[in-house]
Amino acid sequence: MARRQADEMRNQIVNLLKEIAELSRLKRVILIMDEAHRLTESHFIWLMDIHNQLDRAKISMTEICVGQEELLTRRTFFL
């Protein structure tokens, strides 16, 4: 049940971002995240899933992460 709720929430986020992107002739969304050093691995996986879903819908999403120095370590982990 929790998995279904998480999937539903992610789909709601994707649909909202699609609606926002449709208002732009460029079909682009920019997501700025403060305190991004607090994101966990599962948060990053969620973000990648959302990015991929939007990409399949021909919508470009740019993510800008702002946070403490630990964020650099996280970035290196995911590259």
C-alpha positions as CSV (number, residue, x, y, z in Angstrom):
1,M,0.0,0.0,0.0
2,A,2.8,2.4,0.9
3,R,4.5,1.7,-2.5
4,R,1.2,2.5,-4.3
5,Q,0.9,5.8,-2.4
6,A,4.5,6.7,-3.2
7,D,3.8,6.0,-6.9
8,E,0.7,8.0,-6.9
9,M,2.5,10.9,-5.2
10,R,5.3,10.8,-7.8
11,N,2.7,10.7,-10.6
12,Q,1.0,13.7,-9.2
13,I,4.3,15.6,-9.1
14,V,5.0,14.6,-12.7
15,N,1.5,15.7,-13.8
16,L,1.9,19.0,-12.1
17,L,5.3,19.6,-13.7
18,K,3.9,18.6,-17.1
19,E,1.1,21.2,-16.7
20,I,3.6,23.9,-15.7
21,A,5.9,23.0,-18.7
22,E,3.0,23.1,-21.1
23,L,2.6,26.8,-20.3
24,S,6.1,27.4,-21.6
25,R,6.8,27.3,-25.3
26,L,10.1,25.7,-24.4
27,K,8.5,22.9,-22.4
28,R,11.0,23.3,-19.7
29,V,10.9,23.1,-15.9
30,I,13.6,24.4,-13.6
31,L,13.6,22.8,-10.1
32,I,15.7,24.6,-7.4
33,M,16.3,22.7,-4.2
34,D,17.7,24.3,-1.1
35,E,19.2,22.1,1.7
36,A,19.8,19.5,-1.0
37,H,22.6,17.9,1.2
38,R,19.8,16.5,3.3
39,L,18.4,14.4,0.4
40,T,18.8,10.6,0.7
41,E,19.7,8.1,-2.0
42,S,16.0,7.3,-2.3
43,H,15.2,11.0,-2.8
44,F,17.7,11.1,-5.6
45,I,16.3,8.0,-7.2
46,W,12.8,9.6,-7.1
47,L,14.2,12.7,-8.7
48,M,15.8,10.6,-11.5
49,D,12.5,8.8,-12.0
50,I,10.7,12.1,-12.3
51,H,13.3,13.5,-14.7
52,N,13.0,10.4,-16.9
53,Q,9.2,10.5,-17.0
54,L,9.3,14.2,-18.0
55,D,12.0,13.4,-20.6
56,R,9.8,10.7,-22.1
57,A,7.1,13.3,-22.4
58,K,9.5,15.6,-24.3
59,I,9.8,18.0,-21.3
60,S,13.2,19.2,-20.2
61,M,13.9,19.5,-16.5
62,T,16.9,21.2,-15.0
63,E,17.7,20.6,-11.3
64,I,19.7,23.0,-9.3
65,C,20.8,21.8,-5.9
66,V,21.9,24.2,-3.2
67,G,23.3,23.0,0.1
68,Q,26.3,22.4,2.4
69,E,29.7,21.0,1.3
70,E,28.4,17.4,1.9
71,L,26.4,17.9,-1.3
72,L,29.6,17.6,-3.4
73,T,30.2,14.1,-1.9
74,R,26.6,13.1,-2.8
75,R,27.1,14.4,-6.3
76,T,30.3,12.3,-6.7
77,F,28.5,9.2,-5.4
78,F,25.8,9.5,-8.1
79,L,28.2,10.2,-11.1
